[in-house]
Amino acid sequence: MEKLRKYADLHNDKRTYPGAVAGVSFNDNEKVYALKKGVYVIEPSGGTFNIIEPKGCCRPREWRQRVCRASL
C-alpha cells in the first residue's frame, strides 16, 4: 500500500483505497477483529470468494497515509 500511495502522490492522484484482508483460513476472532477495524474480509468459498463487508460503520476504512515528496 505504501508503494501505491507513493505512486499516486507523485501523479497527483487523490483517490483513497479501501482496506481489506484476504486469507485462505481465518478463525472467528481474526475475522471479527478485521471487521471491527473497518476492513473487508475476503475468504475462499468453494470455487469462488466471499467478500464480507464491515458492518456498523459508515464506510470501510481507507488507506490515507501521505508521503512527503522530499522523502522519495
One Martini backbone bead per residue (centre of mass of N, CA, C, O) as a GRO file, in nm:
protein
   72
    1MET     BB    1   0.056   0.064  -0.018
    2GLU     BB    2   0.292   0.258  -0.013
    3LYS     BB    3   0.360   0.245  -0.315
    4LEU     BB    4   0.085   0.337  -0.416
    5ARG     BB    5   0.086   0.610  -0.269
    6LYS     BB    6   0.342   0.727  -0.396
    7TYR     BB    7   0.247   0.715  -0.687
    8ALA     BB    8  -0.006   0.889  -0.651
    9ASP     BB    9   0.138   1.143  -0.543
   10LEU     BB   10   0.320   1.191  -0.800
   11HIS     BB   11   0.023   1.202  -0.975
   12ASN     BB   12  -0.208   1.353  -0.823
   13ASP     BB   13  -0.361   1.119  -0.664
   14LYS     BB   14  -0.662   1.127  -0.444
   15ARG     BB   15  -0.721   0.857  -0.388
   16THR     BB   16  -0.871   0.597  -0.214
   17TYR     BB   17  -0.824   0.287  -0.020
   18PRO     BB   18  -0.965   0.013   0.060
   19GLY     BB   19  -0.964  -0.213   0.309
   20ALA     BB   20  -0.806  -0.549   0.325
   21VAL     BB   21  -0.842  -0.903   0.399
   22ALA     BB   22  -0.670  -1.207   0.305
   23GLY     BB   23  -0.753  -1.568   0.311
   24VAL     BB   24  -0.775  -1.911   0.358
   25SER     BB   25  -0.771  -1.889   0.690
   26PHE     BB   26  -1.010  -1.816   0.948
   27ASN     BB   27  -1.087  -1.714   1.242
   28ASP     BB   28  -1.323  -1.556   1.421
   29ASN     BB   29  -1.138  -1.346   1.561
   30GLU     BB   30  -1.005  -1.231   1.305
   31LYS     BB   31  -1.260  -1.143   1.160
   32VAL     BB   32  -1.372  -0.954   1.379
   33TYR     BB   33  -1.129  -0.765   1.397
   34ALA     BB   34  -1.129  -0.662   1.105
   35LEU     BB   35  -1.422  -0.552   1.106
   36LYS     BB   36  -1.378  -0.353   1.346
   37LYS     BB   37  -1.149  -0.195   1.169
   38GLY     BB   38  -1.291  -0.158   0.868
   39VAL     BB   39  -1.244  -0.422   0.695
   40TYR     BB   40  -1.232  -0.637   0.462
   41VAL     BB   41  -1.324  -0.984   0.399
   42ILE     BB   42  -1.138  -1.240   0.224
   43GLU     BB   43  -1.279  -1.562   0.127
   44PRO     BB   44  -1.306  -1.875   0.057
   45SER     BB   45  -1.574  -2.046  -0.164
   46GLY     BB   46  -1.483  -2.283  -0.313
   47GLY     BB   47  -1.461  -2.139  -0.644
   48THR     BB   48  -1.466  -1.878  -0.465
   49PHE     BB   49  -1.553  -1.561  -0.307
   50ASN     BB   50  -1.584  -1.388  -0.005
   51ILE     BB   51  -1.724  -1.065   0.085
   52ILE     BB   52  -1.688  -0.891   0.385
   53GLU     BB   53  -1.860  -0.638   0.527
   54PRO     BB   54  -1.847  -0.382   0.726
   55LYS     BB   55  -2.026  -0.314   1.012
   56GLY     BB   56  -2.135  -0.003   1.160
   57CYS     BB   57  -2.012   0.167   0.929
   58CYS     BB   58  -2.019   0.398   0.692
   59ARG     BB   59  -1.720   0.316   0.604
   60PRO     BB   60  -1.456   0.196   0.498
   61ARG     BB   61  -1.146   0.182   0.549
   62GLU     BB   62  -0.874   0.399   0.464
   63TRP     BB   63  -0.596   0.468   0.284
   64ARG     BB   64  -0.401   0.777   0.400
   65GLN     BB   65  -0.115   0.783   0.357
   66ARG     BB   66   0.133   1.029   0.350
   67VAL     BB   67   0.399   1.147   0.143
   68CYS     BB   68   0.681   1.305   0.127
   69ARG     BB   69   0.846   1.405  -0.150
   70ALA     BB   70   1.134   1.443  -0.021
   71SER     BB   71   1.151   1.119   0.062
   72LEU     BB   72   1.179   0.990  -0.247
   0.00000   0.00000   0.00000
